[in-house]
Amino acid sequence: MTTTTLRPWGLNRLRPYPSVTVEPYATVTLDPLTQTGVFLDQGGDAVEMGKHGTSRGTETRPESTNQDSKNDTDHDQDTEQD
């Protein structure tokens, strides 16, 4: 009787990791007054990391609009982003 060693199927799917991205900051500290992160470069100077927006989602709840007083499955969803 011969024994055949099988490789796990997932090993055929492995690929090298993408190249490493160098971040423009070295450390992050917390500003005690604003409670926000401050990104510092190698020299200890603050680095601007860009702005990001906020979003808010709203959803209306289904209301009873049919004869048997059960909730309708229809409802609206909305997203606001600035």
PASEBA-1860 file (N, C-alpha, C; in nm, 3 decimals):
! residues 82
1> MTTTTLRP> 0.084/-0.118/0.000/0.000/0.000/0.000/0.088/0.124/0.000 ~ 0.061/0.217/-0.089/0.137/0.341/-0.096/0.057/0.455/-0.034 ~ 0.128/0.545/0.029/0.065/0.661/0.090/0.095/0.783/0.004 ~ -0.008/0.859/-0.027/0.007/0.981/-0.103/-0.019/1.099/-0.010 ~ 0.076/1.192/-0.008/0.059/1.312/0.073/-0.007/1.418/-0.013 ~ -0.120/1.468/0.034/-0.192/1.571/-0.039/-0.166/1.707/0.025 ~ -0.149/1.807/-0.061/-0.135/1.944/-0.011/-0.273/2.001/0.015 ~ -0.290/2.079/0.121/-0.419/2.145/0.143/-0.454/2.233/0.023
9> WGLNRLRP> -0.581/2.235/-0.015/-0.623/2.308/-0.135/-0.595/2.457/-0.124 ~ -0.596/2.514/-0.005/-0.575/2.657/0.011/-0.434/2.702/-0.024 ~ -0.337/2.612/-0.018/-0.199/2.651/-0.051/-0.185/2.688/-0.198 ~ -0.269/2.635/-0.283/-0.264/2.671/-0.425/-0.314/2.813/-0.449 ~ -0.386/2.871/-0.352/-0.444/3.003/-0.369/-0.357/3.114/-0.311 ~ -0.251/3.080/-0.241/-0.167/3.181/-0.177/-0.093/3.266/-0.280 ~ -0.084/3.393/-0.252/-0.009/3.487/-0.335/0.076/3.573/-0.243 ~ 0.183/3.635/-0.293/0.264/3.724/-0.209/0.182/3.845/-0.164
17> YPSVTVEP> 0.215/3.894/-0.046/0.149/4.016/0.002/0.184/4.133/-0.089 ~ 0.093/4.231/-0.102/0.126/4.350/-0.182/0.239/4.428/-0.116 ~ 0.298/4.517/-0.192/0.411/4.593/-0.138/0.367/4.676/-0.018 ~ 0.459/4.702/0.069/0.433/4.773/0.193/0.421/4.923/0.165 ~ 0.324/4.987/0.228/0.305/5.131/0.216/0.369/5.199/0.336 ~ 0.452/5.299/0.311/0.514/5.374/0.419/0.422/5.488/0.457 ~ 0.382/5.492/0.583/0.294/5.597/0.631/0.372/5.725/0.656 ~ 0.308/5.842/0.639/0.379/5.968/0.657/0.398/6.008/0.803
25> YATVTLDP> 0.359/5.922/0.896/0.376/5.955/1.037/0.452/5.844/1.109 ~ 0.510/5.879/1.225/0.585/5.781/1.302/0.509/5.737/1.427 ~ 0.439/5.829/1.492/0.363/5.797/1.613/0.231/5.873/1.613 ~ 0.141/5.827/1.696/0.013/5.894/1.716/-0.003/5.915/1.866 ~ -0.036/6.037/1.905/-0.062/6.066/2.045/-0.203/6.124/2.057 ~ -0.252/6.132/2.179/-0.385/6.185/2.203/-0.375/6.325/2.261 ~ -0.442/6.420/2.195/-0.448/6.557/2.245/-0.545/6.558/2.363 ~ -0.498/6.593/2.485/-0.586/6.586/2.602/-0.702/6.685/2.598
33> LTQTGVFL> -0.687/6.796/2.527/-0.794/6.895/2.522/-0.905/6.856/2.425 ~ -0.869/6.813/2.306/-0.969/6.781/2.203/-1.005/6.634/2.198 ~ -0.926/6.550/2.264/-0.946/6.404/2.263/-0.941/6.348/2.121 ~ -0.855/6.406/2.037/-0.835/6.356/1.902/-0.691/6.313/1.885 ~ -0.666/6.230/1.787/-0.532/6.184/1.760/-0.447/6.289/1.693 ~ -0.319/6.298/1.733/-0.223/6.389/1.671/-0.113/6.301/1.611 ~ -0.096/6.310/1.481/0.003/6.230/1.410/0.133/6.307/1.403 ~ 0.243/6.243/1.445/0.374/6.308/1.448/0.471/6.236/1.355
41> DQGGDAVE> 0.556/6.314/1.285/0.656/6.253/1.199/0.781/6.217/1.280 ~ 0.885/6.173/1.212/1.009/6.131/1.279/1.071/6.241/1.364 ~ 1.053/6.367/1.322/1.111/6.479/1.396/1.022/6.531/1.507 ~ 0.902/6.474/1.526/0.812/6.518/1.631/0.717/6.628/1.589 ~ 0.718/6.662/1.460/0.628/6.765/1.409/0.494/6.703/1.371 ~ 0.385/6.778/1.392/0.253/6.729/1.358/0.237/6.715/1.207 ~ 0.172/6.609/1.164/0.148/6.582/1.023/-0.002/6.591/0.999 ~ -0.043/6.668/0.897/-0.184/6.679/0.862/-0.224/6.552/0.787
49> MGKHGTSR> -0.323/6.482/0.836/-0.363/6.355/0.775/-0.483/6.370/0.682 ~ -0.524/6.493/0.654/-0.636/6.513/0.563/-0.768/6.513/0.639 ~ -0.868/6.559/0.573/-1.001/6.568/0.634/-1.085/6.450/0.589 ~ -1.180/6.416/0.670/-1.276/6.314/0.631/-1.415/6.362/0.669 ~ -1.510/6.318/0.594/-1.648/6.359/0.618/-1.717/6.267/0.718 ~ -1.835/6.303/0.750/-1.917/6.220/0.837/-2.043/6.183/0.760 ~ -2.104/6.077/0.800/-2.229/6.038/0.735/-2.329/5.998/0.842 ~ -2.456/6.011/0.806/-2.563/5.978/0.898/-2.670/5.907/0.819
57> GTETRPES> -2.714/5.795/0.867/-2.818/5.720/0.800/-2.950/5.734/0.872 ~ -3.057/5.743/0.797/-3.191/5.749/0.854/-3.276/5.640/0.792 ~ -3.371/5.593/0.868/-3.460/5.488/0.818/-3.597/5.509/0.878 ~ -3.699/5.506/0.793/-3.835/5.518/0.844/-3.884/5.381/0.885 ~ -3.959/5.377/0.990/-4.013/5.249/1.037/-4.143/5.219/0.962 ~ -4.167/5.092/0.938/-4.290/5.058/0.868/-4.412/5.094/0.953 ~ -4.516/5.140/0.888/-4.640/5.174/0.957/-4.751/5.082/0.910 ~ -4.851/5.072/0.990/-4.963/4.985/0.956/-5.047/5.052/0.847
65> TNQDSKND> -5.041/4.997/0.726/-5.116/5.058/0.616/-5.202/4.956/0.543 ~ -5.213/4.835/0.596/-5.291/4.735/0.526/-5.413/4.693/0.608 ~ -5.497/4.613/0.552/-5.626/4.577/0.613/-5.611/4.495/0.741 ~ -5.511/4.409/0.750/-5.501/4.320/0.866/-5.420/4.379/0.981 ~ -5.387/4.505/0.975/-5.316/4.580/1.081/-5.174/4.529/1.106 ~ -5.119/4.450/1.017/-4.980/4.407/1.030/-4.891/4.510/0.963 ~ -4.767/4.519/1.010/-4.675/4.616/0.952/-4.642/4.582/0.808 ~ -4.636/4.687/0.728/-4.590/4.671/0.591/-4.441/4.639/0.591
73> TDHDQDTE> -4.394/4.567/0.493/-4.251/4.538/0.486/-4.174/4.650/0.416 ~ -4.245/4.743/0.352/-4.177/4.853/0.284/-4.131/4.958/0.385 ~ -4.010/5.007/0.364/-3.960/5.118/0.445/-3.854/5.190/0.364 ~ -3.822/5.312/0.403/-3.725/5.395/0.331/-3.595/5.403/0.408 ~ -3.487/5.412/0.334/-3.355/5.436/0.393/-3.292/5.553/0.321 ~ -3.216/5.632/0.396/-3.154/5.752/0.340/-3.020/5.771/0.405 ~ -2.924/5.825/0.331/-2.792/5.853/0.384/-2.753/5.996/0.349 ~ -2.703/6.068/0.449/-2.652/6.202/0.426/-2.503/6.201/0.454
81> QD> -2.426/6.262/0.366/-2.282/6.268/0.385/-2.232/6.408/0.357 ~ -2.141/6.456/0.444/-2.082/6.589/0.420/-1.933/6.579/0.412
END
